[in-house]
C-alpha cells in the first residue's frame, strides 16, 4: 500500500501516522464508517459547482509520481474549478507530498501564505 502513497514513508511510519488510531480507536472507526456510507459522486459534483464561486487564492500541491491514485490530470481539473488557483507539481513525490518532500511543501506554503497576506 505505501508504495502507492509515498516514496519515503516506511510501513511502520505509515502505521503510526495514519493507521494506528483507526485500528485502536472504536470511535474513529465508527465515524469513518458513518462517513463512508454517505459518500456519493452527487456530493462531489455539488461541491465542485459551489467551489467555482470561491474567490480566495487556492494552492494545490500535487505529487508528480502519483500515476495510479491521483494522476496529474486530476490536479489540473481541480485547478480549473477555482478562479484563483495555483497548481504546483512536486517532483519525486506521490500522494503524500508532505512525507516525500516536506521541505518543498513548507517552502510553497510559506510563499503562498506570504503572497496571500500581502495582497490583502
N, C-alpha and C positions, 0 to 999 in steps of 0.2 A: 504493500500500500504506500509506504513512504516514498518509494521510487517515483510515484506519480506526483507527489506533492512537493518534494524538496530534494535538492542535490546534497544538502549538508546535514540535515537533521537525522540522527540515528533513531532506530526503532524505540530505544529506551527513552530518549528525549521526547519523541513524539507521544509516547505513553504518558510521561509525566506532565507534559504541557497541555495535551489535548484529550486524552482518553481517561486518565485516572479518575477524575471527578465523575465522569459519565458512568464508569463501571462501579465506582464505590458509593455513589450517592443516588438513592432511590428517587428522590425528588427531582434531580436533574434528568434522570431517565423518563420520569412521568411527564415532565414539562416538554421534553423532546418529542415524545410520542404524541402528546396533545397538539403540538405544533405541526408535526408531520401529517396528521390526519386532516389538517386544513390546507395543506399545500395544493395549489391548483394553478395552472397556466393563466386562468382567468385573472387572478390577483396580480400576477406578474405583468400582464398586459395593461390592467388598470393602473398599476403603479407607473409603468413606462409612460402612459399618457399623461399622468399628473406631473411626472418629473420634467416633461417638456417645458412646463411653465416655470420651473425652478430657475431663478436668475442669478444666484450666487455662483461664485467660482467653484469648480469641481476638479479635483486632482484624481486621476486614475492611474494607478501603478500596476503594471501587468508583467508577468513572467514570460520572457522571450522563449524559454524552452518548454513551456507548458503546451504541448501539442495535443494531448488527449482529453484533459478535463476542461480547460478553458483556453482554447486557441486564441491567438491574437485577433482573429476576425471578430470574436465576441467583444473584446475590448474596444475595437473600432466601432462596433454597433452601439455599445454603451456610450462612447464619446458622442456619437451622433444624436443621442437622446437629449443631452444637456446643451443649452445655448452657449454657456461659457465654461468649456471644459478643456482640460489638457490631458492627453494620454502619454504616459512615459513608459516605454517598454524597457524593462530591467534585464540586462544581459546576465547570462549564467544563472538563471533562476527559473523556478517553476511556480506553481500556485502560491506557495508560501514565500513570497518575495522577502518578507520580513525576516525569515530564517536564513535564506540563501544569501541575501545581500543587505544586511542590516545597515551598513554604513551609507549605501546609496539611498535606501528608504528614508533614513534620518535626514540626510542632506536634502533630498527632494521635499520632504515635509517642512523642514525649516525654511527653505526657499519659498515654498508655496504660502506658508503662513506669513512670512515676511512680506511677500508681494501682495497678499490679500489685505494685510493690515495697512500697508502704505497706500493702497488705492481707496481707502475709506475716508 
